[in-house]
Amino acid sequence: DPSNANWQSGLAGPLSGVGEVLQAEGNANEAQAAFREGLTISRLLARQHRTNPSKQRDLALSLFLACQRAEAAGEQELANEYILECYTVLHQLVIAGFQLDASMLSLYREMTEAAGRSPKEQ
């Protein structure tokens, strides 16, 4: 049910797992389709729940994983798009005053330093 946010939330994560299984079985096209569908759901939920830090974090994580998969596939331009979007999501959480968990804070700091800025300059 596309209108049920809880159902959609419960679907996004498992789609990534399905993608990993399909990829391990050598079904690259089907794996990419599952990964894209999970990311699409995460983006939709983040848009629908802009003030929910959990949905925003889920999107940032999905984008980071999508970046890693794109890099592994040699698609650096796509990886750059994903990591920029990931940074934007995390940055918006930080400037809104939400505290990031340790793994997301570490990722945010790494991306900020890579961009040549300190997190305090943001």
VMD Tcl script that draws the C-alpha trace (Angstrom):
set ca {
  {0.00 0.00 0.00}
  {1.90 3.09 -1.23}
  {-0.06 5.38 1.09}
  {0.91 3.46 4.25}
  {4.18 4.97 5.53}
  {4.81 2.16 8.02}
  {4.41 -0.48 5.34}
  {6.67 1.45 2.97}
  {9.29 1.87 5.72}
  {9.25 -1.85 6.31}
  {9.76 -2.50 2.61}
  {12.72 -0.21 1.84}
  {15.28 -2.11 3.95}
  {14.37 -5.61 2.80}
  {14.59 -4.49 -0.83}
  {18.25 -3.73 -0.24}
  {18.69 -7.24 1.14}
  {16.93 -8.70 -1.89}
  {19.27 -6.66 -4.08}
  {22.30 -8.06 -2.28}
  {21.07 -11.64 -2.72}
  {20.32 -11.06 -6.40}
  {23.74 -9.48 -6.89}
  {25.45 -12.42 -5.18}
  {23.57 -14.76 -7.53}
  {24.86 -12.80 -10.53}
  {21.55 -11.11 -11.35}
  {22.97 -7.60 -11.63}
  {20.03 -6.02 -13.45}
  {17.44 -7.35 -11.01}
  {19.69 -6.36 -8.08}
  {19.96 -2.80 -9.36}
  {16.19 -2.64 -9.78}
  {15.69 -3.72 -6.14}
  {18.28 -1.21 -4.91}
  {16.65 1.59 -6.94}
  {13.18 0.72 -5.65}
  {14.39 0.77 -2.04}
  {16.08 4.14 -2.59}
  {12.95 5.52 -4.25}
  {10.87 4.49 -1.23}
  {13.41 6.04 1.16}
  {13.32 9.31 -0.79}
  {9.53 9.34 -0.80}
  {9.31 8.71 2.94}
  {11.92 11.39 3.66}
  {9.94 13.90 1.58}
  {6.67 12.97 3.28}
  {8.25 13.18 6.75}
  {10.72 16.06 6.46}
  {10.79 16.66 10.22}
  {11.31 12.99 11.11}
  {15.05 12.52 11.69}
  {14.72 8.74 11.48}
  {13.35 8.91 7.92}
  {16.08 11.39 6.96}
  {18.77 9.14 8.44}
  {17.36 6.15 6.58}
  {17.58 8.13 3.35}
  {21.16 9.21 4.08}
  {22.16 5.60 4.72}
  {20.42 4.42 1.54}
  {22.24 7.11 -0.44}
  {25.59 6.19 1.09}
  {25.10 2.53 0.21}
  {23.99 3.51 -3.30}
  {27.19 5.55 -3.61}
  {29.29 2.55 -2.61}
  {27.52 0.32 -5.14}
  {27.93 2.91 -7.90}
  {31.64 3.25 -7.13}
  {32.06 -0.53 -7.20}
  {30.37 -0.58 -10.61}
  {32.71 2.13 -11.90}
  {29.93 4.73 -12.09}
  {31.80 7.59 -10.40}
  {29.50 10.36 -11.63}
  {26.46 8.59 -10.18}
  {28.39 7.89 -6.97}
  {29.19 11.60 -6.69}
  {25.50 12.47 -7.08}
  {24.53 10.03 -4.34}
  {27.19 11.22 -1.90}
  {26.28 14.86 -2.48}
  {22.63 14.09 -1.79}
  {23.65 12.10 1.31}
  {25.70 15.04 2.57}
  {22.81 17.42 1.94}
  {20.41 15.27 3.95}
  {22.84 14.97 6.87}
  {23.70 18.67 6.75}
  {20.03 19.62 6.90}
  {19.64 17.45 10.00}
  {22.66 19.10 11.63}
  {21.53 22.66 10.93}
  {18.03 21.79 12.18}
  {19.62 20.81 15.50}
  {19.13 17.05 15.32}
  {21.89 14.92 16.77}
  {23.32 12.30 14.46}
  {24.14 8.86 15.76}
  {27.83 7.97 15.91}
  {28.03 6.31 12.48}
  {26.18 9.10 10.68}
  {28.16 11.79 12.54}
  {31.39 10.10 11.49}
  {30.21 9.93 7.88}
  {29.11 13.57 7.97}
  {32.48 14.68 9.36}
  {34.36 12.70 6.72}
  {32.31 14.26 3.92}
  {32.70 17.73 5.43}
  {36.47 17.35 5.74}
  {36.68 15.98 2.19}
  {34.91 19.13 1.01}
  {37.57 21.20 2.81}
  {35.32 22.60 5.52}
  {35.05 21.98 9.20}
  {31.62 20.98 10.55}
  {31.63 24.22 12.56}
  {31.74 26.26 9.32}
  {28.47 24.76 8.16}
}
mol new
graphics top color blue
foreach p $ca { graphics top sphere $p radius 0.5 }
foreach p [lrange $ca 0 end-1] q [lrange $ca 1 end] { graphics top cylinder $p $q radius 0.2 }
display resetview
